[in-house]
Amino acid sequence: MDLLKSYHKNPNVVTTELEDGAVLLNLNTKYYYNLNETGLSIWQALDEFGDPETIATKLTDAYDIDKKLASDYLGELLEDLEKEGLIIEDN
């Protein structure tokens, strides 16, 4: 996953936040997806920042983890979200 790209949420995805994460519903495919607490933090950060580098830095600060680990986790999640049509790359 190229962390130099920026993304936004697919407007056809509905989010329900839970105590320990969130459930996403892609209205186009009718598939549900679960996010854990960290995934929800990333999902919320997409609204505020959009670019993965900034989000990785925020993860590093919030969870007191290594920047490489944060970037790797973020890259994997963004790749999955994009593949499932939950996020869209900005032009």
C-alpha positions as CSV (number, residue, x, y, z in Angstrom):
1,M,0.0,0.0,0.0
2,D,1.3,3.4,-1.0
3,L,1.1,5.6,2.1
4,L,1.7,8.7,-0.1
5,K,-1.8,8.5,-1.5
6,S,-4.8,10.0,0.3
7,Y,-8.3,8.5,0.7
8,H,-11.8,9.4,1.6
9,K,-14.7,7.2,2.7
10,N,-17.1,5.8,0.1
11,P,-20.3,7.9,0.6
12,N,-22.3,4.6,0.2
13,V,-20.9,3.2,3.4
14,V,-22.9,3.5,6.6
15,T,-21.1,3.3,9.9
16,T,-22.4,2.2,13.3
17,E,-20.0,2.8,16.1
18,L,-19.9,0.3,18.9
19,E,-18.3,0.2,22.3
20,D,-15.2,-1.7,21.0
21,G,-15.1,-0.8,17.3
22,A,-17.6,-0.3,14.5
23,V,-19.7,-2.1,11.9
24,L,-19.6,-0.8,8.3
25,L,-22.3,-1.5,5.7
26,N,-21.5,-1.1,2.1
27,L,-24.8,-0.1,0.6
28,N,-23.6,-1.1,-2.9
29,T,-22.7,-4.7,-2.0
30,K,-24.9,-5.1,1.1
31,Y,-21.8,-6.6,2.9
32,Y,-21.1,-5.8,6.5
33,Y,-17.5,-5.3,7.9
34,N,-16.3,-5.2,11.5
35,L,-13.6,-2.8,12.7
36,N,-11.8,-3.2,16.0
37,E,-11.1,-0.1,18.2
38,T,-7.9,0.7,16.3
39,G,-9.6,0.3,13.0
40,L,-12.4,2.7,14.1
41,S,-9.7,5.2,15.1
42,I,-8.3,5.0,11.6
43,W,-11.8,5.2,10.0
44,Q,-12.5,8.4,12.0
45,A,-9.1,9.8,11.1
46,L,-9.9,9.5,7.4
47,D,-12.4,12.3,7.9
48,E,-9.9,14.6,9.6
49,F,-6.7,13.9,7.8
50,G,-7.2,11.6,4.7
51,D,-3.5,11.1,4.2
52,P,-2.0,7.9,5.6
53,E,1.3,9.5,6.7
54,T,-0.5,11.8,9.1
55,I,-2.8,8.9,10.3
56,A,0.3,6.7,11.0
57,T,1.8,9.5,13.1
58,K,-1.4,9.8,15.1
59,L,-1.4,6.1,15.6
60,T,2.2,6.2,16.8
61,D,1.3,8.9,19.3
62,A,-2.1,7.4,20.5
63,Y,-0.9,3.8,20.9
64,D,2.8,4.5,21.8
65,I,4.0,2.1,19.0
66,D,6.8,2.2,16.5
67,K,6.1,4.3,13.4
68,K,7.0,1.3,11.1
69,L,4.5,-0.9,12.9
70,A,1.8,1.8,12.7
71,S,2.5,2.3,9.0
72,D,2.4,-1.5,8.3
73,Y,-0.9,-2.0,10.1
74,L,-2.4,1.1,8.5
75,G,-1.2,0.0,5.0
76,E,-2.8,-3.4,5.5
77,L,-6.1,-2.0,6.7
78,L,-6.3,0.7,3.9
79,E,-5.5,-2.0,1.3
80,D,-8.4,-4.1,2.6
81,L,-10.8,-1.2,2.9
82,E,-10.0,-0.1,-0.7
83,K,-10.3,-3.6,-2.0
84,E,-13.8,-3.9,-0.5
85,G,-14.8,-0.5,-1.9
86,L,-15.1,1.1,1.6
87,I,-12.6,3.9,0.8
88,I,-11.7,5.6,-2.4
89,E,-8.4,7.1,-3.5
90,D,-8.4,10.8,-3.9
91,N,-7.5,12.1,-7.3
